[in-house]
Amino acid sequence: MLLEINLFNLSNVPFTLFLLVLFSALITSIANIFLLGGMLYIYLERYRKVKSKFTTTLVLFTVLFLVQNIIFSIYYIFNLPQNIINAVMPLVFLGLEFVALALLLKITRS
C-alpha cells in the first residue's frame, strides 16, 4: 500500500509523523472502547440495583457508543486514509469523544 503524503504539496512531512497521526485515531477509538466498557460495567451494576428507566437509557446509550466505536475501528483498519487531512479529521472527533467520555466516566464514578 502506497501512503501518499501530499498536503498542499508539502512533501517534507516526515513519514513517521504521518504514521503516528494515521494510527492515533485507531488508538483513540480503542481507548474510547475501554472507557465505554468501564461505563457499561458501572451502569449495569446500577441497573441491577435500581432498575429505573434512566439506568436503562444509560446502558443503551453506552452500548450504542460502544458499537459505534467497534464498527469505526474495524472500518478504519480496512480503509486507512491516504493523506494526512483524512487521517486528522477522525482523530479530532474521536479525541473530543474521548474527553467527553472521560468526563462522563469521572462523574459516573462519583
N, C-alpha and C positions, 0 to 999 in steps of 0.2 A: 504494500500500500504506500503510495506516494503522498506524503503530507506536505502540503504547499503552504509556505509562509509568505503571504503577499498581502500586506496591509498597506494600501496606498503606495505600493512599490517600495516598501521598506523591507528589503531582504536581509538586513543586518540584524534582525531579531534572532537571538540565539535559539537553536533548536531545542535545547533543554528547557528554556523558558516556555516555549510553545507546549512541550510535553507536560510540564508542570500545570499550565493552565488547562490543557486538554483533560488531564485526569483529575484535576481538582473538583470539577463538577461531579464526577462519579464518586469521589471520596466524600464530598459533602452530602450527596444523596444517601450514601451508606451510613453516614453519621446521623442523618435525619431518620433513617430506619431504626437505628439503635435508640434514639430519643423517643420515637413513637412506640417502640417496644416497651420501654420503661413506663411511658404514659399509659399504654394499654394495660399493663400489669396493675398499675395503681387504680385505674378506673374499673377494671374487672373486680378487684378486691372491694372497692366501694360499692359496686353494683350488687355483689353478693350480700353485703350488709344492709344496704338501703333499698335497693330495687325501685328506684324512682324513675320517672321519665327523663329527668335531667341526666342521671348517670347513664341511662340507656343511650341518650343522644351523644354523650361524651365518648362512649365506647364506639358508637357508629362513626362519629367524627374521626376518631383516631384510626379506626380500621380503614376508612376511605383514604385518608392521607397515607397510611402505610401501603395500601395497594398502589396508590399513585406513585410513590417513590420506588417501589419494586418494579413497576412497569417502566418508569423512566430509566432506571438503572439498566434493565435488560435492553431497552431500546437504544440507550446511549452506547452500550458496549458494541452493538451490531451496526450502529450508524455514527461512527466517530466524525466530528466536524473536520472539514478540510482546511479551514483557515482560522485565524485567531479570533476574529469577530464572532464567528459561530460558536467558538468554544467559551468565550467570555459571557455571553448573554445567559446561558443556562446557569453558569456559576453565580451570577448576580442574583437571579431569582432563588436559587437553592440556598445561597448564603443568607438572604433575607428570611427565607423559610426556616433555616436553622436557628437564627437568632430568635424568631418568634416562637418556635417550638421550645427552645431552651428556656425562654422566659415563662412560657406556659407550664413547663415541667417544674420549674422552680416554684411557681405559685401553687401548683398542684400538690407538691410535697409539703407545703407549709401547713 
